Every structure is written in structure tokens, then in C-alpha cells.
Amino acid sequence: MAQARSSKLTKAGVFAALFCVALAALFVFAGATSAQQQQRANGWQICNETSYVIEAATGRPDNRAILVQGWTRLRPGECRTAITSPLSRGTHYLYGRTSPAHRGGRQQWAGDAILCVDPSSSFTVENPPQCEPQGLEERRFRRVQINKRDSWRTSFAETQAFTLARARQRGVQRLLDDAGYSVPEGRRGAVDPRVIAQAIAQFRATARLSPNATEDQLIDALETAARRRSGQVGLTLCNRTNARLWTAVGRRRGEGWESRGWWSLNPNSCVRTIDEVLIQERYYVYASMDTAEGPRLLRSGEIFCTSPSRFAVLGRDDCAERYYQESAFAPINTSGRQGLVVEFDEDNFLEVGMQSRVVTHAPDGASPATREAPRRGLAPPTAPTEDRGSGD
């Protein structure tokens, strides 16, 4: 321990030091407890070796059907029993997504097996031949071959490998950041434990957590605070029509322009396309409505470049020369708000066969209705998982 430079310690200094010790002990205890639980547990264990809160869905053989269940919430560094023993040998399925509390878009742990899920609430369903008629959505599950009857374990992992205890520590750090309690990194990417302890103490005081609150309760409160904060910033698109929409956004990036898509929206669903504070006065949105007769486009807008497949295009000029399509994006004024929801309804779209009118600025009534405070979101990327027998 470094020699003290003063013979007097402030109350804040003593508190921070004691909190660091308590925090370290708590993480060690949590890691040891998790390890003991894994050794004792039977059935299919799914573990979260990441710094995210993860929502997991599973699929298992049930006679000739596949029974799909969700959502199992996993705190960072936590394991839960998805299916109790005895297990059926053969192919099982696993899908994971991060909590919408986290910034940076929702990460996914996925595979190549398409199963149906209810994205917005808990569910248990025999996988139907088609998802949409049942009010469900497709997700790509990873196949997991289970060859033991008593126990099996599959772990969600990040590119950087973590132990369960380390995942727990990094998870608290990430949630603090997501909830707005800055935890700056040092020169080499490390974070001073005292800084983390001070941020936790500040959050506990602000959230009025009991002094006896457990680490699980701390993580739950942090996630709630981060969800609340994420709902106050960014740009969310909502589909208030009875058809599927294909959506995209346009905005300034540095000194240039960027258009990005696609986000597919089922009826009465929403997606957060920008998850940071809105700092520009104007953003641009595109939507195309799928119908049996053909697409219906927005009434008017300004030109941005798009592509038939997923895209992120820099610049909005010379689209055709760069082998992109030209599409009309409707301008949306933020009016100084940090977060905005854009709602598309039937009146925002032209009849089939009519083309959007290109304008240099949006006329009155051309933009969809807006309101503050986004709701919820979906999103893309993938990450690795690991599975093994419990004895490994």
C-alpha cells in the first residue's frame, strides 16, 4: 500500500477505501457462489460470461415439435437452468439478445436455425410453420448438440474472454456508464477501482438503495436506471400501420451525410435507430410499406442514397453513379429534444404506384407525427457462445 501523504483522512476517503474493499469481497463471493451453483446444478445451464444483461430464448425437442421458450434474463456473470434434467439427447437451440438498457444497439448471439419468438413478452410456444400469422417474429437460433442426460452448460461470451466473476465486475461498470454515471478509463484502458466505488456510492445514494442491498439488487437497479435513460435519448421509429415497414435514417456525420438501413418493422412495433443524444436540429427518415399490390412510399422528402441490401452510405450525391438507388427521406425537426419517437401511420403513405415528391425542405404536414421519449428497440450484430458438459 502506498504511504499516506497526510496524517489526516477525510470521511469521504475512508468511505471510498472501505467501499473498495467491500466491493472486491462482494465480487469474489459472487464468483465463488456462482461456481458452487454450477457444480451442483443439473439440467441445461446457460451462463452469461459477458458484461451485458442478456435475455435468452431456448428451443428443445418435444416429441415431433420444437418447444420455444423465452425470455430468461441473465445478469452479467450469472447462470440459470433453462431446462431441468433429464435432458433429451440431440439438437437444442439457443438465442440471446442484450437488454435495451445498453447503448450501442442490441447485440445478438445467433445461429442459422430460424424459430419463432414473441419479442416483447414472455412466451412458450410450439414452433409453428410460419411466425407472422401467429403474431410472432423470426429469430436465428444457434444449434446446440446435447449428448448428456444429466447436465450440460452453454455460455454466452464476448470476443474478450471473461470469467464469471470478471464478467460481473465489467457488467457493473458497463451499467454505471449506461445509467449516466461516468467511469473513465485510465491510460491503458484500466479503471481505478476507487472510481468505480465512488460511482456506485453515488448511484446508491441517488437511487436510495438500502445499505443492505445485494449485488443482484444493485445490478437490477442500474439496469432500470439505464433503461429509463435510454428511453430519453436517440431516435426511435414506430409502425402504427397494419403492414410491415422497411425503414432507414439519414443524418449528418462530421462534415458529410450518411444514410443507413434497413430496419424491418412489424405492425405496432418500434426500433431505436440512433441510441445517442440527438445533437442535430434535423434528421431524416425513410419508410416503405409492404402491401400485396406493391410498396407504398412516403409522400415527400429529400434525396438520400439507399441499397436493396443492408447499407451504410456516406454522402447523398451522385447515388446512381455510385450504383446506389435514390430514395426520398422525410425531414424530422428535433426542436432541441435529446430523444424523439417518429410514428408512421397510414396517412403518411401514398397509394401503390405513386412516387414520393422530392423537395428541398419538408412542407407542413409531410412529416409523420412525433412525440418525446422512445419506447423500445431491436437490432443486429452477433457474438460467440460456448457450450460444454458440466464436467469440463
C-alpha positions in Angstrom: 0.0 0.0 0.0 1.3 3.5 -0.9 2.4 5.6 2.1 -0.1 8.2 3.1 0.9 11.8 2.3 -1.2 13.3 5.1 -1.8 12.2 8.7 -5.5 13.0 8.3 -8.0 11.1 6.2 -11.3 12.7 5.2 -14.6 10.8 5.9 -15.1 10.6 2.1 -11.6 9.0 1.7 -12.2 6.4 4.4 -15.6 5.6 2.9 -14.2 5.1 -0.5 -11.4 2.9 0.8 -13.8 0.7 2.8 -16.2 0.6 -0.1 -13.4 -0.7 -2.4 -12.6 -3.5 0.0 -16.2 -4.4 0.3 -16.7 -4.3 -3.4 -13.8 -6.6 -4.1 -15.0 -9.0 -1.4 -18.5 -9.0 -2.9 -17.3 -9.8 -6.3 -15.1 -12.7 -5.0 -18.0 -14.0 -3.0 -20.3 -13.8 -6.0 -17.8 -15.6 -8.2 -17.4 -18.4 -5.7 -21.1 -18.7 -5.2 -21.8 -18.9 -8.9 -19.1 -21.6 -9.3 -20.7 -23.7 -6.5 -24.1 -23.3 -8.0 -22.8 -24.6 -11.4 -21.2 -27.6 -9.8 -24.5 -28.6 -8.1 -26.8 -27.7 -10.9 -28.5 -30.3 -13.1 -30.1 -29.7 -16.5 -29.1 -27.3 -19.2 -27.3 -24.4 -17.7 -27.0 -21.2 -19.7 -24.3 -18.8 -18.4 -23.6 -15.2 -19.1 -19.8 -14.7 -19.4 -20.3 -11.2 -20.8 -20.5 -7.6 -19.5 -24.1 -7.3 -20.7 -27.5 -8.2 -19.2 -28.8 -10.8 -21.6 -32.3 -12.0 -22.5 -32.2 -15.7 -23.7 -34.6 -17.9 -25.5 -34.3 -21.7 -25.9 -35.7 -24.4 -28.1 -35.9 -28.1 -27.3 -37.3 -31.2 -28.9 -40.8 -32.1 -27.7 -42.0 -35.3 -29.5 -42.1 -34.2 -33.1 -42.3 -30.4 -32.3 -39.8 -27.9 -31.1 -40.9 -26.1 -27.9 -39.5 -22.5 -27.8 -39.4 -20.5 -24.6 -38.3 -17.0 -23.6 -37.2 -14.9 -22.0 -34.6 -15.9 -19.4 -32.8 -12.9 -18.0 -29.2 -13.3 -17.2 -27.2 -10.7 -15.2 -23.5 -10.5 -16.1 -21.7 -13.4 -14.5 -24.9 -15.3 -13.8 -26.0 -18.9 -14.7 -29.6 -20.2 -14.8 -31.2 -23.6 -15.6 -33.0 -23.3 -18.9 -34.2 -26.9 -18.9 -34.2 -29.3 -16.0 -32.9 -32.8 -16.2 -33.3 -35.4 -17.5 -32.3 -33.9 -20.8 -33.2 -35.2 -24.3 -30.1 -36.0 -26.3 -30.0 -34.2 -29.6 -30.3 -30.8 -31.1 -31.4 -27.9 -28.9 -31.5 -24.2 -29.8 -30.3 -21.0 -28.1 -30.7 -17.3 -28.9 -29.6 -14.3 -26.9 -30.0 -10.5 -27.1 -28.8 -7.7 -24.9 -31.1 -5.7 -22.7 -32.3 -2.5 -24.3 -30.7 -0.7 -21.3 -27.3 -0.9 -23.1 -26.1 1.6 -25.5 -24.6 0.8 -28.9 -27.6 -1.1 -30.3 -28.9 -4.5 -29.2 -26.3 -7.2 -29.7 -27.4 -10.7 -30.7 -26.0 -14.2 -30.1 -27.4 -16.1 -33.0 -27.1 -19.0 -35.5 -28.7 -20.4 -38.6 -31.9 -22.1 -37.3 -35.0 -20.0 -37.8 -37.5 -20.2 -34.9 -40.4 -18.0 -33.8 -40.4 -15.7 -30.7 -42.5 -13.1 -29.1 -40.1 -10.2 -29.0 -41.9 -8.2 -26.4 -43.1 -10.5 -23.6 -42.5 -14.0 -22.0 -43.7 -16.9 -24.1 -43.9 -20.6 -24.6 -44.9 -21.9 -28.0 -44.6 -24.9 -30.2 -42.7 -23.6 -33.2 -45.3 -23.0 -36.0 -44.5 -23.4 -39.7 -44.9 -19.6 -40.1 -44.3 -16.9 -37.5 -46.3 -13.9 -38.7 -49.8 -15.5 -38.8 -49.3 -16.3 -35.1 -48.2 -12.7 -34.2 -44.6 -13.9 -33.7 -41.2 -12.9 -35.3 -38.4 -14.9 -36.7 -35.0 -15.2 -35.0 -32.0 -17.2 -35.9 -31.1 -19.6 -33.1 -27.8 -21.4 -32.6 -27.9 -25.2 -32.7 -26.6 -26.9 -29.5 -25.9 -30.6 -29.6 -26.6 -32.0 -26.1 -25.3 -35.6 -25.6 -25.7 -36.0 -21.8 -28.9 -36.7 -19.9 -28.0 -35.1 -16.5 -26.2 -31.8 -17.2 -24.9 -29.5 -19.9 -23.7 -26.0 -20.0 -23.7 -23.3 -22.7 -22.1 -19.9 -22.1 -22.7 -16.6 -23.9 -19.3 -15.0 -24.4 -17.7 -11.8 -25.7 -14.7 -11.6 -28.0 -12.6 -10.9 -24.9 -12.9 -13.9 -22.6 -14.1 -13.3 -19.1 -14.5 -15.5 -16.1 -18.0 -15.2 -14.4 -16.5 -13.0 -11.6 -14.8 -10.8 -14.1 -18.0 -10.6 -16.2 -19.8 -9.4 -13.1 -17.3 -6.6 -12.5 -17.3 -5.4 -16.1 -21.1 -5.7 -16.2 -21.5 -3.3 -13.2 -19.0 -0.9 -14.8 -20.9 -1.0 -18.1 -24.3 -0.4 -16.4 -22.9 2.5 -14.5 -21.9 4.1 -17.8 -25.2 3.3 -19.4 -27.1 4.8 -16.5 -25.1 8.1 -16.8 -22.5 7.6 -14.1 -19.2 8.2 -15.9 -16.5 5.6 -15.2 -13.5 7.0 -17.2 -10.7 4.6 -18.2 -7.0 5.2 -17.5 -4.2 5.5 -20.0 -4.0 1.7 -20.6 -7.8 1.1 -20.6 -7.9 0.2 -16.9 -10.3 1.7 -14.5 -9.3 2.7 -11.0 -11.4 0.6 -8.5 -11.8 3.7 -6.4 -13.5 5.5 -9.3 -15.9 2.5 -9.7 -16.6 2.5 -5.9 -17.3 6.2 -5.9 -19.7 5.9 -8.9 -21.5 3.0 -7.1 -21.8 5.0 -3.9 -23.2 8.0 -5.8 -25.7 5.8 -7.6 -26.8 4.0 -4.4 -27.4 7.4 -2.8 -29.3 8.8 -5.8 -31.4 5.6 -6.2 -31.9 5.4 -2.4 -30.8 1.8 -2.3 -30.8 0.2 1.1 -27.4 -0.2 2.7 -28.1 -3.9 2.8 -29.0 -4.1 -0.9 -27.3 -7.1 -2.5 -25.2 -7.0 -5.7 -28.1 -8.5 -7.7 -30.3 -5.7 -6.4 -27.6 -3.2 -7.4 -27.4 -4.6 -10.9 -31.2 -4.6 -11.3 -31.5 -1.0 -10.1 -28.7 0.0 -12.5 -30.5 -1.7 -15.4 -33.7 0.1 -14.6 -32.0 3.4 -14.5 -30.2 2.7 -17.7 -33.5 1.7 -19.4 -35.0 4.9 -18.2 -32.1 6.9 -19.6 -32.1 5.1 -22.9 -35.8 6.0 -23.3 -35.0 9.7 -23.1 -32.4 9.9 -25.9 -31.9 8.8 -29.5 -34.3 8.3 -32.5 -36.9 5.6 -32.4 -39.2 4.6 -35.3 -42.6 3.1 -34.6 -45.0 1.3 -37.0 -48.6 2.3 -36.4 -49.9 0.7 -39.6 -51.3 -2.8 -40.2 -48.4 -3.7 -42.6 -44.7 -4.4 -42.5 -42.4 -1.3 -42.9 -38.9 -1.1 -44.2 -37.2 1.9 -42.6 -33.9 3.8 -42.8 -32.4 7.1 -41.4 -30.3 9.9 -42.7 -28.2 12.4 -40.8 -25.0 14.5 -40.9 -21.8 12.7 -39.8 -19.0 15.2 -39.3 -18.8 17.4 -42.4 -20.8 15.0 -44.6 -24.0 13.0 -44.8 -24.8 9.3 -44.0 -27.8 7.2 -44.8 -28.3 3.8 -43.0 -30.8 0.9 -43.2 -32.7 -1.4 -43.2 -34.8 -1.9 -40.1 -37.8 -4.1 -40.6 -40.8 -3.1 -38.5 -43.9 -5.3 -37.9 -47.2 -3.7 -37.1 -47.2 -2.0 -33.7 -43.5 -2.4 -33.1 -40.7 0.0 -32.7 -36.9 0.1 -33.2 -34.3 2.6 -31.9 -32.2 3.5 -34.9 -30.0 6.0 -33.1 -29.1 5.4 -29.4 -27.2 8.6 -28.6 -28.3 12.1 -27.7 -29.7 13.9 -30.7 -27.4 16.9 -31.3 -28.6 18.0 -34.7 -31.6 20.2 -35.5 -32.8 17.9 -38.2 -32.7 14.2 -39.0 -34.3 12.3 -41.9 -36.3 9.1 -42.0 -37.4 6.8 -44.8 -40.2 4.2 -44.7 -41.7 1.9 -47.4 -44.9 -0.1 -46.6 -45.2 -3.7 -47.9 -48.6 -4.5 -49.5 -49.9 -7.3 -51.7 -50.2 -4.8 -54.6 -46.8 -3.3 -54.1 -44.9 -0.8 -51.9 -46.4 2.4 -50.6 -43.9 5.3 -50.2 -43.8 8.4 -48.1 -45.5 11.5 -49.6 -42.3 13.6 -49.9 -38.8 14.0 -48.8 -35.2 14.8 -49.7 -32.9 12.6 -51.7 -30.5 10.1 -49.9 -28.8 7.0 -51.3 -30.1 3.5 -50.5 -29.3 -0.1 -51.5 -31.6 -3.2 -51.8 -29.5 -4.9 -49.0 -28.4 -3.6 -45.7 -26.4 -0.4 -46.2 -24.5 2.5 -44.7 -23.7 5.1 -47.4 -21.6 8.2 -46.9 -22.7 11.2 -49.0 -26.1 11.8 -50.6 -24.9 13.0 -54.1 -24.3 11.0 -57.3 -26.2 7.9 -56.0 -26.7 6.3 -59.4 -23.1 6.9 -60.4 -22.1 5.0 -57.3 -24.5 2.2 -58.0 -27.0 3.2 -55.3 -30.7 4.0 -55.5 -32.2 7.4 -54.8 -34.9 7.5 -52.1 -36.9 10.3 -50.5 -36.3 10.7 -46.8 -38.7 12.9 -44.8 -37.1 15.6 -42.6 -37.8 15.5 -38.8 -37.1 18.5 -36.6 -35.8 17.7 -33.1 -36.8 21.1 -31.6 -33.9 20.8 -29.2 -35.0 17.5 -27.8 -32.4 14.8 -27.0 -34.8 11.9 -27.8 -37.6 11.6 -30.3 -40.1 8.9 -31.5 -41.3 9.0 -35.1 -44.6 7.3 -35.6 -45.7 6.2 -39.1 -49.4 5.7 -39.8 -51.4 5.0 -42.9 -51.9 8.7 -43.8 -48.1 9.2 -44.2 -48.0 6.9 -47.3 -49.0 7.4 -50.9 -51.1 4.9 -52.9 -49.4 2.0 -54.6 -47.6 3.1 -57.8 -47.2 6.8 -56.8 -43.7 8.2 -56.3 -42.6 10.5 -53.5 -42.3 14.2 -54.3 -38.7 15.4 -54.0 -38.4 18.7 -52.1 -35.6 20.8 -50.7 -37.4 21.1 -47.4 -40.4 19.3 -45.9 -43.7 21.1 -46.4 -46.1 21.4 -43.5 -47.8 18.1 -42.7 -45.3 16.0 -44.7 -43.6 14.5 -41.7 -45.0 11.7 -39.6 -46.3 12.6 -36.1 -43.6 12.9 -33.4 -43.5 12.7 -29.6 -40.9 12.6 -26.9 -39.5 9.5 -25.1 -38.7 6.4 -27.3 -40.1 3.1 -26.3 -38.1 0.0 -27.1 -35.9 -1.4 -29.9 -34.4 -4.4 -31.7 -31.1 -4.7 -33.6 -28.5 -6.8 -35.4 -24.7 -8.0 -34.7 -23.7 -11.4 -33.5 -21.2 -12.8 -30.9 -19.8 -16.2 -29.9 -21.2 -18.8 -27.4 -19.5 -21.7 -25.8 -21.1 -24.9 -24.6 -19.8 -28.0 -22.9 -20.7 -30.7 -20.4 -20.8 -29.7 -16.8 -17.7 -31.8 -16.0 -15.5 -29.7 -18.4 
